[in-house]
Structures are given as C-alpha cells and as structure tokens.
Amino acid sequence: MSLSIAHLGPPGTYAEQAAVLYVNWLNKTTGIAATLCPYPSIAQSLQAVATRETELAVVPVENSIEGSVTMTMDALWQLDSLRIQLALVMPIVHTLISCAPSLDHIQKVYSHPQALAQCQNWLGKILPTVQIIPNNSTTEALQLLKQDVTAAAIASSRAAQLYNLPILAQGINDYPENCTRFWVVSQNQPTSEYQINTLNPTHSSLAFSVPANIPGALIKPLQVFAELGINLSRIESRPTKRSLGEYVFFIDLETDITKPKMQSAIADLMGYIEILKIFGSYGVLSVNVVEA
C-alpha cells in the first residue's frame, strides 16, 4: 500500500520536510509507504485532497513566531470535505543561501512571507538595505541563485543540500525556539485502508460563524466550553469574505470530539452560531529535523 501526500513545493520546503518526517514515522509504525506530490500553493495542496488527487496533504497551520498560516485556515473553511488526521510539530531553523562571495554582495533576499517575517530582525540588523522579495515558497527562488550572485534566499539547510547551494549564514531566525505546527489532512470520509492515524486523539479543531456582529455573539459560544471545563488552546478569527466586520472563529480544544462533554458542547453551541465546521480530533507528534 502506498499513499500519495500533497505538500507545498518545490522540493526542499519545510512542508516537504514535515511530510518526509511524517512518512518516516508512518512507515515505522504501520509499514505504509508514501509518494510525495509537490503543489504550487498550500490551497492547491488541500484542494488535491478535496478532489481525491491525493489521499493526504501536509500543510503548515501555525508558527511559534508569526502565528497562524491564514491560507491554511481559509482553505479549510472553504473546503467542506477535509479532516485533520494528525498534528506534527517541527523545529524550524532558517539559513541564508546564496552564491555571493560574502554578505556585503547581497542586494535582494527571497523567501516565503512567513520565513521573511521570522527573520526580520536579523535582516534589519545584518542586511538593512537589501530588497525583500516574497515568494510562494522558501525554495521557489533557489534555482535563480546560481545566475544571480547578488541574490539570496531564506530556506532550510536541507534545501541548500538538495539544490547544491552554499550557506552564508545559519540559524538566522529571530528566536531560537522557532517551530511550526503542521496538520496532516485527509478526506472527511476516507476509505478504510487509509485509516492510518495510530496516535490517541488529544486535540480537536473546529470553526464557526455567528449570525450577527452584536454584543455577546462570541462570548456565548465560548461560555459553552468554559461551563463544561473544556480548555481552548487556540482561538483566532478570519474574515468570512462576505462583508467587512464578519468573521469566522477557529478554535483548537484539548479534548477528543467523541467525548461526552464535547458532544454536549456541540449540541449547546448550535443555539448560538450560524455555521459549524468540525475538522476532527487528532494526536500531536513532535519530531526533530534530524529524523529526515
């Protein structure tokens, strides 16, 4: 049996690295093999699962420095058929990759907006005059570097090895304890052969919209969880994209959705919300980059 797994490409991205780590863990625990399938964007990675082009996708959802990955959240809300199988937490160590002879020769730096933001203090101190150019991924610009010795890219040391490019500076993220949480996402109703999550579910994720932007519209749904003693580990809002001032609220909870308390909470929640989407319950796997 072999699974197909979508991720943000080209090869060498942190999403691909997380997918490799997941595949290694999956193979050790279940014997299942997998094929990695790069896509140009996070949204397209999730769309591939929704349309059954792939069985799974590995997508970033939250970084310890820059917070939530909004593209992932928006795509999950818009696509109705997806379920979280597993959360994977991976440390992120950024490097500056360039063919320039020294830092003084660099005039522009490319990377994904999240990576650029995670290194903004270092860039402001060490390369204050360079042009910052956002890309769709951390590896998109790597193929340009051999032709332009004034350019650099922020990516992983693994990416530098894959593209055979030199590293000018390592560990340039502003905070050393930098990590990103990824979700392994499947179809909401996968066939039985793809029931592959072997970790006990400890967390659940859901999102809801409220009928109107009025006083108490958010506090009443949140009180449902508080009164039942269910802890929230994350809450975040995103625009509904229907009208200014309308929001969708994403919530992570430290419990399994099948627990009686959660079932009671969901029933009570329906009296205060407009739309509810449950993304599933899952375990959390912490991995180290050396495992790749």
SULDA-V42520 format. One record per residue. PHI is phi in radians with two decimals (* if undefined). PSI is psi as a letter, one per 20 degrees, with the letter a starting at -180 (999 if undefined). D_FIRST is the distance of its C-alpha to the first C-alpha in whole Angstrom. Layout:
{{PHI & PSI & D_FIRST} {PHI & PSI & D_FIRST}}
This chain:
{{* & p & 0} {-2.38 & p & 4} {-1.62 & q & 7} {-1.85 & p & 10} {-2.21 & p & 13} {-1.45 & q & 17} {-2.77 & r & 20} {-1.17 & p & 23} {-1.95 & a & 24} {-1.19 & r & 25} {-0.94 & q & 23} {1.84 & i & 25} {-1.23 & r & 26} {-1.16 & h & 25} {-1.12 & h & 23} {-1.16 & g & 21} {-1.07 & g & 22} {-1.10 & h & 21} {-1.12 & h & 17} {-1.09 & g & 17} {-1.09 & g & 18} {-1.12 & g & 16} {-1.08 & g & 13} {-1.06 & g & 15} {-1.10 & g & 15} {-1.08 & g & 12} {-1.15 & h & 11} {-1.18 & h & 14} {-1.57 & h & 14} {-2.25 & i & 11} {1.40 & j & 9} {-1.40 & p & 6} {-1.70 & r & 7} {-2.62 & q & 8} {-2.00 & p & 11} {-1.56 & p & 14} {-2.21 & o & 16} {-1.31 & q & 20} {-2.23 & q & 22} {-1.21 & i & 26} {-2.58 & r & 27} {-1.11 & g & 25} {-1.04 & g & 26} {-1.21 & h & 24} {-1.09 & g & 21} {-1.23 & h & 22} {-1.09 & h & 23} {-1.07 & h & 19} {-1.25 & g & 18} {-1.06 & h & 21} {-1.70 & j & 20} {1.12 & k & 16} {-1.20 & h & 16} {-2.32 & r & 14} {-1.41 & h & 12} {-2.39 & r & 14} {-2.40 & q & 17} {-1.96 & o & 19} {-2.31 & q & 22} {-1.29 & q & 26} {-2.16 & h & 28} {-2.75 & p & 31} {-1.98 & q & 32} {-1.21 & i & 35} {-1.70 & g & 38} {-1.79 & j & 37} {1.40 & b & 36} {-1.23 & q & 33} {-1.62 & o & 32} {-1.13 & h & 33} {-1.11 & h & 31} {-1.15 & g & 28} {-1.10 & g & 30} {-1.11 & g & 32} {-1.16 & h & 28} {-1.11 & h & 27} {-1.16 & h & 30} {-1.37 & h & 30} {-1.71 & p & 27} {-1.51 & i & 27} {-1.91 & j & 23} {-1.86 & q & 22} {-2.43 & q & 21} {-1.43 & p & 21} {-1.62 & h & 18} {-2.85 & q & 19} {-1.86 & p & 22} {-2.22 & p & 22} {-1.86 & p & 26} {-2.26 & p & 26} {-1.16 & q & 30} {-2.07 & p & 31} {-2.15 & o & 33} {-1.52 & q & 35} {-2.22 & q & 36} {-1.74 & o & 39} {-1.91 & p & 37} {-2.90 & q & 40} {-1.64 & j & 42} {-1.13 & q & 45} {-1.16 & h & 47} {-2.79 & r & 48} {-1.06 & h & 48} {-1.10 & h & 51} {-1.53 & i & 50} {-1.40 & p & 47} {-1.98 & i & 48} {-2.59 & q & 45} {-2.25 & p & 42} {-1.85 & q & 39} {3.10 & r & 36} {-1.18 & q & 34} {-0.94 & h & 36} {-1.11 & g & 35} {-1.15 & g & 35} {-1.07 & g & 39} {-1.18 & h & 40} {-1.26 & i & 38} {-2.09 & j & 40} {-1.11 & h & 43} {-1.18 & g & 46} {-1.11 & g & 45} {-1.10 & g & 45} {-1.13 & h & 49} {-1.50 & g & 50} {-1.63 & h & 49} {-2.26 & m & 49} {-1.19 & i & 51} {-1.85 & j & 52} {-1.30 & q & 48} {-1.46 & p & 47} {-1.69 & p & 44} {-2.17 & o & 41} {-1.21 & q & 38} {-2.21 & r & 35} {-1.23 & h & 32} {-2.64 & r & 30} {-1.23 & i & 31} {-1.83 & i & 30} {-1.00 & h & 31} {-1.61 & i & 35} {-1.08 & h & 34} {-1.23 & i & 34} {-1.49 & i & 38} {-1.18 & h & 39} {-1.23 & h & 40} {-1.56 & i & 42} {-2.29 & o & 44} {-1.40 & j & 45} {-1.68 & i & 46} {-1.82 & q & 43} {-2.46 & r & 41} {-2.40 & q & 37} {-1.71 & o & 36} {-2.74 & a & 32} {-1.54 & r & 31} {-1.13 & h & 31} {-1.11 & h & 28} {-1.12 & g & 28} {-1.06 & h & 32} {-1.17 & g & 30} {-1.08 & h & 27} {-1.73 & j & 30} {0.95 & l & 33} {-2.15 & q & 35} {-1.36 & q & 38} {-1.79 & p & 38} {-1.61 & h & 42} {-2.65 & q & 41} {-2.15 & q & 39} {1.13 & l & 38} {-1.62 & i & 40} {-1.10 & q & 39} {-1.15 & h & 42} {-2.17 & p & 40} {-1.16 & h & 39} {-1.52 & l & 37} {-1.48 & p & 35} {-2.55 & q & 31} {-2.21 & p & 29} {-1.69 & p & 27} {-1.94 & q & 24} {-1.96 & p & 22} {-1.64 & o & 18} {-2.03 & p & 18} {-2.21 & a & 16} {-1.13 & q & 17} {-1.08 & h & 20} {-2.25 & m & 18} {-1.22 & q & 15} {-1.16 & q & 13} {-1.04 & h & 12} {-1.19 & i & 9} {-1.81 & j & 9} {-1.36 & n & 12} {-1.95 & i & 11} {-1.35 & o & 15} {-1.79 & j & 16} {-1.57 & q & 20} {-1.15 & p & 23} {-1.20 & p & 24} {-2.10 & i & 27} {-2.33 & q & 28} {-2.38 & q & 28} {-2.32 & q & 29} {-2.64 & r & 31} {-2.54 & q & 33} {-2.58 & q & 36} {-1.96 & q & 39} {-1.91 & q & 43} {-1.10 & h & 45} {-2.72 & q & 48} {-1.49 & n & 49} {-2.27 & r & 51} {-0.98 & p & 53} {1.53 & i & 50} {-1.08 & h & 47} {-1.65 & h & 45} {-1.10 & h & 47} {-1.13 & g & 46} {-1.08 & h & 43} {-1.19 & h & 43} {-1.11 & h & 45} {-1.02 & g & 43} {-1.24 & h & 40} {-1.09 & g & 43} {-1.18 & h & 45} {-1.67 & j & 42} {1.25 & k & 42} {-1.70 & p & 38} {-1.44 & p & 38} {-1.70 & p & 37} {-1.66 & i & 35} {-2.80 & p & 36} {-2.45 & p & 37} {-2.64 & q & 38} {-1.92 & q & 39} {-2.37 & q & 38} {-1.07 & q & 40} {-1.23 & i & 39} {1.26 & j & 40} {-1.65 & g & 43} {-2.74 & q & 46} {-1.05 & p & 47} {1.63 & i & 47} {-1.75 & p & 44} {-2.32 & q & 41} {-1.83 & p & 38} {-1.94 & p & 38} {-1.74 & p & 34} {-2.33 & p & 34} {-1.88 & p & 32} {-2.17 & q & 33} {-1.60 & m & 32} {-2.91 & r & 31} {-1.54 & p & 28} {-1.11 & h & 29} {-1.47 & i & 29} {-1.13 & q & 32} {-0.96 & h & 35} {-1.08 & g & 37} {-1.20 & h & 34} {-1.10 & h & 34} {-1.17 & g & 38} {-1.09 & g & 38} {-1.12 & g & 36} {-1.10 & g & 39} {-1.21 & h & 42} {-1.07 & h & 40} {-1.09 & i & 40} {-1.37 & i & 44} {-2.10 & i & 44} {-2.07 & r & 41} {-1.69 & g & 41} {-2.24 & p & 37} {-2.13 & p & 34} {-2.20 & p & 31} {-1.77 & o & 29} {-1.58 & i & 26} {1.99 & r & 24} {-1.99 & q & 24} {-2.81 & q & 22} {-1.60 & r & 23} {-2.05 & p & 24} {-2.00 & p & 23} {-1.70 & p & 25} {-2.20 & r & 24} {-2.04 & q & 26} {-1.08 & h & 26} {-1.17 & i & 26} {-1.24 & i & 23} {-1.27 & 999 & 21}}
